[in-house]
Amino acid sequence: MNELTELKKILRQKADPQRAEVYKRFFKTGRGEYGEGDIFLGVTVPVLRQVSKEFRTMPLNEVIKLLRGKIHEERFTALVLLVHQYQTQPENQKKIFDIYLDHTTCINNWDLVDASAPSIVGHYCFKSNDTRTLERLAKSPLLWDRRIGMLATLFFIRQGDTGAALKLADMLVSDRHDLMHKAVGWMLREAAKKDPGATMDFLKKHASSMPRTMLRYAIEKFPEKERLDYLKKKDQTPSGH
């Protein structure tokens, strides 16, 4: 039995059909929803991460097969493996970065993006001073590309560089998808911790017109009075939505 077959067998042994039903609702797999048709085994994230430790040296071609699988937990495990190999194999970082960007249609739910985009796309773009890739992702018609681009800026923010996050936020401030409202708001919240001045300038420009969810995420850690003032002004703005 090769590693890929063995990993898939272990995941199925740890399946929980009742939890799988909960996950199907939580990750919006119904018709017309963003996770439409996704299949779950019902394996928790801590278990997936633990299982992945046994397969950390799985060949990249096998990891790619796992990433292309129909099972959500298989794709999550593949991304955990890619992150680990990216971080421990500097000589393969460009290859893994390219594999990642070639498979964004497989990185097709918010948990998959959030667990991998900062560590792979964010790190690679930061070290190579490449913000054009992030901007290209932000302009994509594919929701997951846009979220990958936005979440990748978290690595920049953690290095004290908020420029990429604020630029992408400016590009995506009018995005129509709720998952992007949350992603942009979250990155604005993180940017405010590193550069409150630049983030406040962004909010002064956009707070009245950005989606309420985005604003609520962005100001979540503000002092209560300041937060309530932002929301009050938002509610009083006819053009707000």
N, C-alpha and C positions, 0 to 999 in steps of 0.2 A: 504494500500500500504506500503510494507516494504521499508527500507532506500535504498537498492540497486536498487529496481525498480524505486523509486522516483528520485534518482540521475541520472539514465540512461534517464529518461523522461526529466529531466531538461537539460541535455546535448543535447538531440535531439531538444529541443525547441530553443536552442542557435546555432543550426547548420547553416552554411553558405555554400551552395553547390558550389558557385564560389570560395570561399577560399579553400574549400576541394580539388578542382581541382589543385589549386596552390600548396597545401601541397603535393599532390600525386607526383608532379614533383620534388618539393624541397627535399622530403625525399626518392627519388629514388625508387618508387614502381613498376617500369616497369619490364618486364621479364628479368631475369638475374641480376637485380640490387639488392643492399643489402636490400632494403625494399620491395622486390617483394610481391605484393598481399595485402599489408596493406590497411586498410580502414580508411578513415578520414571523420569526420563530418564537419570540418572547424571551430573549436572553438579555439580561441586564448588562449595562456598560461595564461595571466592575468585573463581571465574569468574562466579558469579551476581551478586556484588557489583560486579564490574567491568562486566558487561553493564548492570546497573541504572543506572550512571553516565551511560550514553548516553540514558536515558529519564527523567531526573529531573523533567522538566517535563510528563510525561504527564498528561493531564486526569484528575481524580479518578474520573469515571465510567468511564474505561477501566481505571484501577487496580482499581476494584471488580470489574469483569468478570474481570480477571486473578486476583484473590483468590478468586473463586468457581469457578475452574477445577479440573479434576480432577487436574491434574499438580502434584505436590508442589513442584517447583522453580518453577513459575509462582506458586504461593501465597507461597513464600518471597520471590521477587523483588517481588511486590506489597507485602509487608510492609516490605521494605527501602525501597521507594519511599514508602510511607506514613510511615515514620519520618523519612526525609529531608524530605518535604514538611511534616510536623508541626514539625520543628525549624527550617525556613527560612521558614515561612509562619505567623507568629503569629496572623494574622487568621483562619486556617482551623483552628486547633487544636481548638476545640470541635466543629467539623464532623467532623474526622478522628477525634477521640475517640469521637464517637457512631457513626461508620461502623464503627470497630473493634469496639465493644461489640455492634453489630448483626450482626456477622459472626464471632462466636467459634466457631461450628460449623465455619467454614472454617480457623480457626487451630488445627488439630487434630493437632498433634504437638509434642513438647517443644521441638524446635529452633525451630519457628515462634513459639511462645510466648516462649521465652527471648530471641530476637532482637528482640522488639518490645514486649513488655508493660512492661518498666521505662521505656522511652523515651517511650511514649505514655500508657498508663494510669497508670503511676507518676508521671510528670511532671505530668500534668493533675490528678490527685487531690492531689498534694502542693501545687501552686500554688493550688488552690481549697479546700484544707483539707478534703478530702472523703474520709473513711475509710469512710463508709457504703456507697459503691459497692464498695469492697474487701470489706467484710463480706458484702454481698449476693452477690458472686462466690464467696466462700468457702463460702457455704451452698448453692450451686448443685448440682444432681444431675449436671451436666456436668463431667467431669474437667477439661476444658480451661479452663472458667471458674474452677475452683478454683486451677488452676496459674497462670492469668493474675493472679488476685488475690494469690496468694502472691509471685509473681515481681515484681509491681508494687511491692511494698514495698522492693525493692532500691534504687529511686530514693530513697525515704525514708531508708534506711540510709546511703546515700552522702552525704546531707545532714546526717548525724549524728542522725537521728531514728529510734530503734529501736522506738518505741511501736507503730506499725502492724504491724510484722513480728512482734513478740511477741504482740500481740493475735490476729492471724490464725493464728500458730503454735498458740496455745492452742485456737483453734476447730478446727484441722485436725490436732491431735496424734494423734487416733484414726482419721484417714482410713485407709481400707483399701487404697488403691492405692499400689503401689510408687513410681510417679512422684511422688506427693505426699510419700511418705516422704523421697525425695531432695530435693524442692523445699523442704520445711520444714527439713530438716537443713541444707541449703545456706544458707538465709536465717539460721538460728540461728548458723551459723559466721561469716557476715558481720556479724551483729549483735554478736557477741562482740568483734569488732575495734574497734567504736565504743563499746560500753557493756558491758564484761565483767561488771560487777556485776549488772545487770538480767538478763543472759543466764544467769549462774550461778544466780541465783534461780529462773529458769524451769527450768533443768536439775535443780535440787534437788527441785523439785516433780514433774517429769515423767519424769526419766531412767529410773526403774525400770519405768515402764509404757509408754513410747513404743516404737514398732517399732525393732528393732536397727539397721536401715539408717539411719533418721532420726538415731538417737543417734550412729552411726559418722560420718555426715556432719558433724553438729554439733560434734563434738570432734576432728575431723581435725587441726586445727592446735594442739591442746593439747600441753603437754609429755608425753613418752611415758609417764612414770610415772602422771600424772594421767589420761591417756587409758586406760591399761590398768586403772586402778582403777575407772573408770566401767564399762568393759566387764565386769570381773570381778563387780562388784555387779549388773550387769544379768543376767549369767548365773546368779547365785545367787538371783534373784528369781523365785519360782514363777509369778507372774502375768505376767511379762515375755513378750514375743512378738517 
